[in-house]
Amino acid sequence: MENIVLDEIYSSSMQRARQTAAPLAEAHGLTVPPLDELKEVCFGEWEGLSYDEIKAKWSDQLELFFKTAGTVQNARRGIIRRCCIAGSFCL
């Protein structure tokens, strides 16, 4: 990836994410600002299951999750907005 020009690199504030991003940032002379908004979500009993497996066992809870947590598109917009606030990255 040395031939790719990067202006900025973002990472969640999770230690393992920062550790993963650090060598790339170092190779490009960049720092990695940690953003809490990029943290992953723990899905508890749903972790590692497919959508169909979750739907088969927890249909009502899955429906409620999507009604209250918003859509993937809304989450994407939130991440982009946070990146715009944090730096010059903006779509």
N, C-alpha and C positions, 0 to 999 in steps of 0.2 A: 504493500500500500504506500510505499515511499513515493511513487509517481503520481499519486492522487493529492491534489491540493485541498487542504482543509482549512477553513477559517476559524471554526469553533467546533468543540466537542462537548456534548452534554451527557450527564450521567445521573441516575437516581442517586440519592444520598446513601443508599445501601453500600456497605463496605465492599462487598464482592463486585458490585457494579463499578465502583470507582477503581478497584484494583484491575478490573478487566480493561477499562478505558485508559488507564495510566500509561502503559507502554505505547499505545497509539498516539496519545497526546505528547509524550516525551519525544517520539520520533518526529513530530511536526512542530516541536517547540511551543506547545500549547498547554494551557491549564484546563482542568475539567471542573467547571462549577457544578456542585451537587444540587439537584433539584428534587425536593420532596415530592413534587407533583409527578415525577417519573417513577416513583416507587411501585413495585408490583403489589398485587393484591393477593392475599392468602385466601383460598377458597375452601379451606377446611376439608370436609368430607368430599367435596366436589373435585379436589385437587387430583389431577392426572386422569380424570374421567372424560369421556367424550360427551358432547352435547346430548346425544341420544341416550347415553347411560344416565346422565343427570335427569333428563326429561322423563325417563321411564320410572325413576325412583322418587323424584321430587318435583313433579310437574307443577304443582301449585306454587312452591317456593321459587321455582325458576321463572314462572310468569311474574311473580311479585318482584323478583330481582330486576328483571328488565323494565318493569314499570317504574320502579323507584330509583334504580341506579342509572337510568338513562341508556342511550344507545351507544354503540361503539363510535359512531360519528360524533356524538357529543363529547365523548371522552377524548377523541382525537382533537377536536377543536380546543378543548381545555388545555391539552398538552401544547399545542401550537401557540396558544395565547400566552402560556407560562414561558415558553421559550422566547417569544417576542419581548416579554417583559424583562427576561433575564439578559438578553443580549440582542445582537443585531439580526439573528435568524428570524425570518418572518416570511410567511407565504401570503 
